[in-house]
């Protein structure tokens, strides 16, 4: 087994340990080993030409996405009622999400937009914030 195969198996094993309630096929799909093609026809993408490294990267990115969602929800939970009326910066600082937002604003706009949406920022403001330097 090459190192890439071992890493994929390790990622699946770790995820299975953290989510024992999920069926094996769910785990493979949730980790994006199999995924739908872009579009609305819900056809599974042909992954046979994907390199092991590409599959591994998709899995790792998906785990980061899951962790971000959990962190954002956990950090916002106790402050949700206090957020309206605050500026975006105040919301980010209060919920301790400013550092994450700064990282993702430059590296992953989808993640940055998610943080802002969960903080109650409207889409027009999100677009404006993410398009500015």
N, C-alpha and C positions, 0 to 999 in steps of 0.2 A: 504494500500500500504506500502510495507516495504521500508526502507531507500535506498536500492540498486535500486529498481524500480524508486523511486523519482529522484535519481541521473541520471539515464539513461534518464528519461523524461526531466530533466533540461538540460542535454547535448544536446539532440535533439532540444529542444526549443531554446537554445542559438545559435546553429548552424543555425537553420531556420531563426532566426532574422538577422544574419550576411550574410546569403545567400538566400534572398527571391526569387531569380530567379530560384532556383533549385526546382525540383519536389520532393515530399515526398519520393518516391522510390529512387531517386538519393541520397537524404540525408541519408537514411538508408544504402545504399550501400557505400557511401563515408565515413561514420563513421564506416564501417566494422561490422555493425550489421549482415549483410549477407556478405559472401565473398566466392571467388572461392577456391576450394581445390588447394593444391600445385600441379603443373603439367601443362600440356598444353591442357588438354581436356575441360577446362572452365566449369566444373560442380560445381554448388554451394555446398558448404560444409554444412553438416547437423549440424545445430546449436542447435537442440533441447536438446542436452545433455550439452550444455554450461551453466555454472552457470551465474547468473546475474552479479556476480563480474567479471567473465572472459569477458563478453560482455562489461561491463563498462570500464575495463582496456584497451580493444582493442580500444574502442571509444576514451578514453583519449590519448592513444598512437598515434592514428591517428591525433587527433587535434594538438598534439605536433609536429608531422611530417609536417602537413600543415603550422604551424607557423614557423618552422625552414626553410622550403622552401621559404616562403615569406621574412623572415629576410635575408637569404643568398642572394636572388635575389636583394633585396632592398640595401643591403650593398655593393654588388659588382658592381651594375649598373654604378655608376659614375667613377669607377676605372678600368673597364674592359680593356680599351686600355692601361693602365699603367702596367698591371700585367705581361705580357711576359717579361722575362729577370730578374724578381725578384726571390728571393729564396722563398721557401714555407713559412718560418717564416715571411718574409717581407710582403707577400700577406695576411697572416692571421692577422698581426698587422694592416696593412693599412686598411683593410676592417672591422676591429673590430670584427673578428670572432675567435680570438685565445682562448678566454675563453670557447666559445661554443665547439670549436674543442677539447680542453683539457678534457672537461667533457665527450663528446661523444666518444673520443678515448678510454676511459676506460669503458664506460657504454653501448655504442651502435655503433658498428663499421660501420653499414650501414649508420647512420647519419654522422659519421666522414668522411667516404668515399665520401658521397654526397658533403660535404663542400669542400673537396679537389678537386673533379671532377669539381665543379663549378668554382673553382679558376684556372682551367686549368692545374692541375697536372696530369701527365700521369699515367695510371693504374699500371705500374711496380713500380713507385715511391710510389703510394698509398699503394700497397701491402707491400712494404718494410717499410714504415712509420708505418703502422698499426700493423705489426708483431713485431716491436721492442718494447722494454719495456719503 
